[in-house]
Amino acid sequence: MIAVGSAQDLLARASSRNRLEPADARAGAVFERVTVDGESFFVKRLSASSDWIMRIAGDHVHRPYVIWRSGLMDQAPGVIDHTVVAMDLTGPPGDDAVLTIVMRDVGESLVPPGDSTVPAAQHARFIAHMAALSSAFWGWEDQLGLTTMAQRMRFFAPDNIAAELDAAECLADGAITFGHADFDEALDGDRADQQRIPDHRQVTANAA
């Protein structure tokens, strides 16, 4: 393991940098794979001005950076490897500030992109490790100002997501459209008609 300072210092020592476009990445972040002293790292850059998930979640303070600075990541149980080695927040205050996250490259250990079924044994390990994470933070209370329960419940509320769906370049549309369609299909008969999620434009018109 090489010595790591700030994210910018680490990237300044890179012998190679390659832009990546992961198949499952649709939020607006920028990704790179870099090599430093023969070791491979995965880099993610994001800001609220370019990442629609940050915006619908009401994240204007870069919550991953807040968590990193607090030391909370290192309190996770041993079965959870967050892989993060450095983070930097640069640029002007506000939505244009850019968070750079440098992680060890563990791509070969990740579930491949796509919709293939995860093997039962692997799925069971995921459940067990999530249970371990939940147990480790049982009783923990947020004193950092992270995502509130109200914000979580309103991620895809029509009035919250409307601006994203109306944007000139709508990265969110596919995820939301397919999600709503799947929800409607899962409901039966009259129940589907009663609980169908309304189109945000119709909601806006009715509220006017």
Long-range contacts (C-beta under 8 A, 24 or more apart in sequence): 1-39, 2-36, 2-37, 2-39, 4-85, 4-86, 4-102, 5-86, 6-86, 6-88, 7-43, 7-86, 7-87, 7-88, 7-100, 7-101, 7-102, 8-88, 8-90, 8-100, 10-36, 10-41, 10-85, 10-86, 10-102, 11-36, 11-43, 11-100, 11-102, 13-37, 22-113, 23-113, 23-114, 24-113, 24-114, 26-171, 26-172, 26-174, 26-175, 27-51, 27-52, 27-53, 27-54, 27-171, 28-52, 28-53, 28-171, 33-105, 34-102, 39-104, 40-104, 40-105, 41-85, 41-102, 41-103, 41-104, 41-105, 42-83, 42-102, 42-103, 42-104, 42-105, 42-106, 42-107, 43-100, 43-101, 43-102, 43-103, 44-100, 44-101, 44-103, 45-98, 45-99, 45-100, 45-101, 46-98, 46-99, 46-101, 47-91, 47-95, 47-96, 47-97, 47-98, 47-99, 48-94, 48-95, 48-96, 48-97, 49-95, 49-96, 52-164, 52-167, 52-171, 52-172, 55-163, 55-164, 56-155, 56-156, 56-160, 56-161, 56-164, 56-172, 57-147, 57-151, 57-152, 57-155, 58-147, 58-151, 59-147, 60-94, 60-95, 61-145, 62-89, 62-97, 62-99, 63-144, 63-146, 63-147, 64-99, 64-101, 65-89, 65-99, 66-144, 66-145, 66-146, 67-144, 67-146, 70-144, 72-144, 75-136, 75-137, 76-133, 76-136, 77-129, 77-132, 77-133, 77-135, 77-136, 79-128, 79-129, 79-132, 79-133, 80-129, 80-132, 80-133, 81-106, 158-197, 158-198, 158-199, 158-200, 158-203, 158-204, 159-200, 159-203, 159-204, 161-200, 162-200, 162-201, 162-203, 162-204, 165-200
